[in-house]
Amino acid sequence: MRRTIRGMFWLLVIGGLLLTACGGPKEPTKGEVLVYVAAPLSGFQANAGQTVLGGARLAAAQINRAGGLNGYKVTIVAMDDESDSDVATEIARRIRSAIGNGPTVLGVIGHLNSGQTLAAMEIYKDLDLVVITPTASEVSLTQKGYRNFFRVNANDAAQAQVDAAFLVNNLGAKRVAVVYNDDPYGIGLGKLITAELQALGAEVVTDLQVAVEQSSFPDEVARIKAARPDAVFYAGYEVEAPYLRLDLVDAGVTVPFLASDGAFLAATIDEAGTAAEGIYVSAFGPRPQAAVDETWIKEYQAVEYRNPDTYSINGYSAMEVLAAGVKEARSFESAQVAQAIRDLPGVETPLGTLRFDANGDLQEQKVYIFQVQEGDWVQVYP
């Protein structure tokens, strides 16, 4: 019996050597590099943040199975910013302290929201790391001269242009009520959509600001109803949009309702109930199920124990861009990686082929529009 076990042992060893020699899976052997994923992982936007984290984790797992980055294992470190800019700033300080005190810190995928990204970048901009946001869209983020910042999504100028054109040209809107939350993202997008609508000859019949996480809108609905719009645009999140839509429908205001990308989550459908049907939402990517194959989805489920959702491919694509920069630069030094990302002719991702300009914006900015049809998101543009 002992002889048989010894023989099996050597067969396994030889088999492993042959597998390696034949180009089988390679394991990273030189150590590890850290990539922080900073997003809301608790609170009202936890689901959105978890989808980003899941995508980054899957990309890292695939990279590690292929030998890692320059022979180093990519380790994802989750950081919960709670959708709070003060917390995001504290996370940035903690990451600053981690640099040089352990494994190499390669970068940050985050933050989810523009407000938290703007706050944290005041620290990140001076650090030896690369920051890639999966979703933050406030225009000024790429106008501040950051040399280590990129985003894999369109900005709000592109979103406002597409959304305004859809309202006017596709839905025939001439009188639009513009509502936005009091986050920098909502305020900025509200101003942009107003300008775009007016440029197309539409009238903005009312302009209203609401609070983040507001869930009841009696005064706002009364003002919207009195203004007699033929469409409503909402710039904000999934924690406000469904309740605004529900209150509008209950008040008899059933004109087309278009919400911004911040509401492109299953929660918008779930929370709006029967009023969800017909809602339009703009987005910075296709649904994961339309952008990836069954193998990708199964691998995601194996890593996350859940199905991919809206921003899973954004987190995944951000990690792919970061990895492509490292491979091109053959270095973890942030300036070299950032320049490599700018110089790359394109990075193939589930979001498409991504190319970046000098400021970190996408050269080709895509915006999609979905509608709730029979309780699910259906792409209606482009």
N, C-alpha and C positions, 0 to 999 in steps of 0.2 A: 504493500500500500504506500509506504513512504517513497519507494522508487517511482511509482506512478505519479505521485504528486510532484516530485522533483522534475520528472519529465514534462509534465504539463506546464510547470512554471517556465522552463526554458523555451517551450514552444510559444508561450505567450510573449516572452521577451523577444524572441526572434521575429514573431509576427508583428510586434510593435515596431521593431527596427525596420522591417520590410515596408510597413505602412508609411513610416516617416520617409523612407527612401523613395517611395512611389508618389510622394507629394500629398500625403494625408494631412489631417488637421495638425496645425502647429500651435503650441502654447507659448504665450509671451513669457520670456525668461529673464528680462533685464530689470524688472521692478514694476512700479505702477505710476501712472499719471492720473491726477484727479480732474474731473470735470464736474463742476457744481451745477445743479439744476435748481434755479431759484424761481419759485412760483407759489401761488396760494395752494397749499395742500390741506388746509382746514378752512372752515368758515364757508361763506356763501359761494365762493368760486372754487371750492376744492375739486370738483369734478373736472373743471377746465385745466387746473394745474396738474392733476393726476394724469390727464391724457398726454400732456407735454412730457412729463416724467417718464411715462411708459414708452413713448416713442424713442426718447434718448436712451433708455435702458436697453431696448431691443437693438438699436444701432450699435451700442457699445458691446453687447453680447456677440453680435455678428463680427465686429472688428476683432474682438479677442479670439474668437474661434479661428480667424484667419491669420493669427500671429500677433495681433495687437498693433500699436503704432510705434514704428521703429523698434519693435521688439518689446515694448512696454505694455502692460495690461492697463486698459482704460477702466477706471473705477468711478462710477457715478455717485455723487454725494447729493442727496436731496436736502433742500433748504426751504422751509415754509415761510413765505413773506406775509402770509395772512391778508393779502390785498391791502397792506398798510405801508405807506411810504417810510414811516419811522422804522418799522421792522425791516424793510428792505435796506435802509441805510445801515442798520446794525448788522445785517447779514454781510454787507459789503465790508464792514470793519472786521468782522470775523474772518472773512476770506483773506483780507489784507494781512491779518496776523498769521494765517496759516502758511502764507508764502515764505519759503525758506526755512520752515520749521518741520519739514517732513517730506513726503513725496512731492514731486513736481506738480504745481497747479497749472494746468493747461488753459482752462477757460471757464466761462460761465454761459450756460444756456438759460436765458431769462432776461428780464422778468416777463411775466405774462402781460401785464398792463403798462401803459405808457407812464402813468404817474410814478409807479415804483421804479421803472427803468430810468426815468429822468433823475430821480433822487439818488439811486445807487450809482449811476454813471459818474457822478461828481467824485466818487472814490475810485471806481473802476478805471477811469480814464488815465490815472497815474500809475496803474499797476501793470506788472509783467504778465498779462493774460489777455485772451481774446474773448469778447462778449458777443454772443449771437442771440438776439431775441427771436423767439418763434412767432410772435404775434403783435408786439407793441408797434403802433402805427402813427403816433403823433409826429407830425411833420418835422418839428424842430430837432428831433433826435439825431438826424443826419445832417444838421446844419450848424452844429456846434464845434466842428473841427476834430471830433474824436477820431483817432487813428486806429483804434482797436475795437471798433463797434460795427456790427453788421446786422441786417434783419433779412429773414427769408420770406417776408410777407410784403405786400404792397403798403404804401403809406396812405394816410387819410386824404391827401390831395387826389390820389388816383381813385380811392373809394368814393369820394364825394362826386367826382366827375362821372363815374359809371352810374352811381345811384341816382343822381339828378337826371341824367339822360334816360334812364330806365323809367323813372316816374313820369317824365314829360313825353318821351317818344313812344314808350311801350304801353304805358298805362293811361296816357292822355291827360295827365294831371295839369291843371292850370292854377289851382289854388291849393297850396300845400301848408299844412301845419307842421312846424319844425319844433320838436321837443328833444331835449338833451339832458343828461345828468351832470352833476357838478364836479365830475372828475376832469382832469386836464384833457383826457381823451374825448369825453363827451362835449366839453365846451369848444375845443378846437374843431371837432368834426361838425358841430352845429353851425359854426361860422362858415366853414367851407361849403357845406351843402346849401346854405342860404345864398352864398355868392354864386354858386353854380346854377341853382334854380333861377335866380334873377337874370343871369346871363342868357338863359334859354327862354326867357320871356314869361316864366311862371311867377306868380305872386305868392310871397310868403305871408299868409293871412294872420298867423300868430306865431310867436317865438317864446317858448317856455322852458325854463330850467327847473329840473326836479332834483331830488337827492338820490345819491347812490343808496341802493337797498330800499328805496321807497316802494311801498306795495299797495297804497291806496291813493287815488287821484281824483277825488270829487271836485275840487276847485278847478283843476286843470282840465278835466273832461268838460265841465260847464263852459269854460272859455273856448275850448276847441269846438264844441258843438255850436256855440254862438257865432263862431267865425265861418262856419259853413265851408270847410275845406272839401276838396274832392280826393285828397290823399293825406296821410299822416306819415311823417318820417320821424323815427326815434333813434337817437345816438346814445347808446348805453349798453347795459349788460342784461344777461338772462334773468337777473334777479329783480329787474324792474319791467322789462318789455312785456312779459306775458300778462302782468297785472294791469298795466296800462291798456293793453289790447282788450282784456276782459272787461274793464270798466267802461271802455268806449262802446263795446258791443252791447253791454247791458243798458247803456244810455241811448242806444239806437244809432250810434255812429259806426256804420259798417263799411265805410269807404276803404280802399286799399291801404294797407298798413305795411310799411317797409322799415325794418329795423337794421341796425348796423351789425358788423361782424361780431361784436361783443355778445350778441344774443344768439349766435349760431351754435346752439347746444340743445341736446334733447330736453333739457329742463324747460326751455321755452315752450315746447309742445306740451309737455306734461303739466306745467303749471297753468297754462291758459285754458286747459280743458276743451270744451266744445268750441270756444272762441279761437282756438289755434288754427282751425281750418282756414286756409287762404292767406295766412301771414306770409309776407316776403321777408327774407333776410339776406344781406350780402355777406360774402365770405372771402377769405384769402386763399382758399384752396378747395379742391373737390372733396367729396366725402371719401374717407379712407377706402371704403369698399369699392369705389370707382377708380381708385388710383393704384391699388396694389392687388396682388393675386392671393389665392387661398393659402399658399405656403406662408406668405408674410403674415397673414391674419392668424394662422395657427401658431407661428413663432411668437407673435405678440401675446397671444393667449397663454402660451407656456411661460412667458416672462412675467406677465402682469396678472394672470388669472382673471381676466375680464376682456371684453371686446374692445377693439379700438374705437375711439370716438373722434369728434371734430378735429382736435389739434394734435392727435397722435402722430400724424405724418409731418406736422410742423416741427415737433420735438425731434423726430427721427431725422428729418432733413437738416436741421441745424447741426446735429451731431455729425452727419455726413459731410457737411461743408467744413466743419472744424477739422475733421480727419483728413479731408482732401488737402487742406492748407498745410497740415503737418507733413503729409507725405510729399507734397511738392517742395516744401522748404527743407525737408530732411532735418528738421530742428523743432524744438519746443519753444524757442525764443519768440516772444509774442510779435515783435516788429517784423520778423521774417515770416512768420505764419500769416499775419495780416496782409503783408504785401503779396504773398503767394496767393491768397484768396482773391485779391483784386486782380492779379495777373492771370488766373486760371481762365481758359477759354470757356469753361462751363462745368458745372458739377451736376451730374445726373441724379435726380432725387424724385420721390413720388410727387413733389410739387412741380416737376418739370425740370428743364435745364436752367440752372441758376447762374447768372453772371452778375457781377457787382461793379458799381461805379466807384470812383475814388472816395466818396463819402460813406460807402457802406450800404447804399440803397440798391435794390435790384434794377438792372438795366431794363428789363421787361417786367412790368408790374401787372399782374393779373388779378382781376376781381370777378367773383362769381356771384350769381344771385339764385337763391333757392326759394321754393314756395312749399308750404305745408299742404300736401294733397293726401287725403285719406290717412291722416295721422303720421305722415313721414315726410322727410325733406326730399324734394324733387328739384333737380337743377333746371332752371328755366332760362338762364343766361350764363355764358354765351351759348 
